Amino acid sequence: MPILAIILDLIAFGGYFLQHLYPGHYGLGFIFQLVVIALLVLVTKKFYQREFAGTRPTGYRYPTIRFSVILLSVLINGMVAVLYLLNLLGITPLVFTGWH
């Protein structure tokens, strides 16, 4: 499952670069990012059985490294989706600045 999350991240990263080749299609990029996030949430739900490490101190729950990779993937893609939304609404073009 973490490999699937990394592959989805690479696909989302490729979609980000496609936005630079075709800069007028930011809406499609936002929809694509939402689809990737939905798939990552499904991966997170499927991986929920092995969420936390077996050995843990009393009162603490440490996530496994594999589950942490999936969670970070969801969080980072969620932040990128927010940046896409801010760009679509015209609030800030931060996500696509600095490319020439």
Kinemage of the C-alpha trace (Angstrom):
@kinemage 1
@onewidth
@group {chain A} dominant
@subgroup {mainchain}
@vectorlist {calphas} color= white
{ca met a 1} P 0.000 0.000 0.000
{ca pro a 2} L 2.777 2.536 0.677
{ca ile a 3} L 4.175 1.781 -2.777
{ca leu a 4} L 0.742 2.567 -4.229
{ca ala a 5} L 0.723 5.866 -2.326
{ca ile a 6} L 4.158 6.739 -3.720
{ca ile a 7} L 3.033 5.849 -7.251
{ca leu a 8} L -0.049 8.059 -6.839
{ca asp a 9} L 2.251 10.850 -5.630
{ca leu a 10} L 4.409 10.487 -8.724
{ca ile a 11} L 1.319 10.582 -10.945
{ca ala a 12} L 0.093 13.723 -9.168
{ca phe a 13} L 3.555 15.259 -9.579
{ca gly a 14} L 3.404 14.471 -13.301
{ca gly a 15} L -0.005 16.126 -13.473
{ca tyr a 16} L 1.514 19.189 -11.847
{ca phe a 17} L 4.133 19.391 -14.594
{ca leu a 18} L 1.422 19.005 -17.232
{ca gln a 19} L -0.103 22.180 -15.827
{ca his a 20} L 3.046 24.001 -16.884
{ca leu a 21} L 2.815 22.660 -20.431
{ca tyr a 22} L -0.860 23.624 -20.729
{ca pro a 23} L -1.304 26.551 -18.309
{ca gly a 24} L -4.956 27.292 -19.123
{ca his a 25} L -6.300 24.030 -17.709
{ca tyr a 26} L -5.966 24.607 -13.975
{ca gly a 27} L -9.499 23.345 -13.359
{ca leu a 28} L -8.628 19.936 -14.765
{ca gly a 29} L -5.519 19.843 -12.604
{ca phe a 30} L -7.604 20.599 -9.532
{ca ile a 31} L -10.073 17.834 -10.382
{ca phe a 32} L -7.187 15.430 -11.026
{ca gln a 33} L -5.690 16.339 -7.650
{ca leu a 34} L -9.032 15.660 -5.945
{ca val a 35} L -9.207 12.239 -7.630
{ca val a 36} L -5.705 11.416 -6.386
{ca ile a 37} L -6.674 12.493 -2.861
{ca ala a 38} L -9.806 10.319 -3.002
{ca leu a 39} L -7.711 7.322 -4.051
{ca leu a 40} L -5.220 8.008 -1.269
{ca val a 41} L -8.018 8.192 1.285
{ca leu a 42} L -9.221 4.789 0.062
{ca val a 43} L -5.689 3.427 0.452
{ca thr a 44} L -5.605 4.857 3.973
{ca lys a 45} L -8.912 3.180 4.853
{ca lys a 46} L -7.713 -0.166 3.457
{ca phe a 47} L -4.456 0.050 5.411
{ca tyr a 48} L -6.186 0.916 8.695
{ca gln a 49} L -5.750 -2.603 10.147
{ca arg a 50} L -1.965 -2.198 10.377
{ca glu a 51} L -2.073 1.403 11.448
{ca phe a 52} L -0.112 1.394 14.687
{ca ala a 53} L 3.044 -0.360 15.808
{ca gly a 54} L 2.676 -3.413 18.021
{ca thr a 55} L 5.156 -2.323 20.683
{ca arg a 56} L 4.249 0.996 22.246
{ca pro a 57} L 4.488 2.611 25.652
{ca thr a 58} L 1.352 2.970 27.742
{ca gly a 59} L -0.759 5.875 26.571
{ca tyr a 60} L 1.047 6.439 23.260
{ca arg a 61} L 0.224 5.154 19.808
{ca tyr a 62} L 3.014 5.331 17.282
{ca pro a 63} L 2.045 4.842 13.635
{ca thr a 64} L 4.092 2.453 11.578
{ca ile a 65} L 6.466 3.890 9.003
{ca arg a 66} L 4.336 2.498 6.179
{ca phe a 67} L 1.192 4.136 7.515
{ca ser a 68} L 3.118 7.375 8.062
{ca val a 69} L 4.126 7.394 4.396
{ca ile a 70} L 0.470 7.072 3.388
{ca leu a 71} L -0.662 9.782 5.817
{ca leu a 72} L 2.043 12.206 4.664
{ca ser a 73} L 1.024 11.549 1.085
{ca val a 74} L -2.601 12.424 1.848
{ca leu a 75} L -1.601 15.550 3.776
{ca ile a 76} L 0.801 16.874 1.141
{ca asn a 77} L -1.642 16.252 -1.688
{ca gly a 78} L -4.346 17.968 0.350
{ca met a 79} L -2.147 21.035 0.754
{ca val a 80} L -1.435 21.070 -2.976
{ca ala a 81} L -5.175 20.848 -3.664
{ca val a 82} L -5.718 23.900 -1.456
{ca leu a 83} L -3.053 25.751 -3.452
{ca tyr a 84} L -4.794 24.720 -6.685
{ca leu a 85} L -8.065 26.071 -5.260
{ca leu a 86} L -6.453 29.358 -4.270
{ca asn a 87} L -5.080 29.655 -7.796
{ca leu a 88} L -8.479 28.897 -9.351
{ca leu a 89} L -10.217 31.488 -7.196
{ca gly a 90} L -7.623 34.085 -8.128
{ca ile a 91} L -6.512 34.622 -4.546
{ca thr a 92} L -2.873 33.721 -5.122
{ca pro a 93} L -0.996 32.083 -8.031
{ca leu a 94} L 1.587 30.711 -5.593
{ca val a 95} L 1.490 27.133 -6.844
{ca phe a 96} L 2.483 28.097 -10.387
{ca thr a 97} L 4.908 30.974 -9.834
{ca gly a 98} L 8.608 30.787 -10.506
{ca trp a 99} L 8.403 28.693 -13.689
{ca his a 100} L 9.657 30.124 -16.959
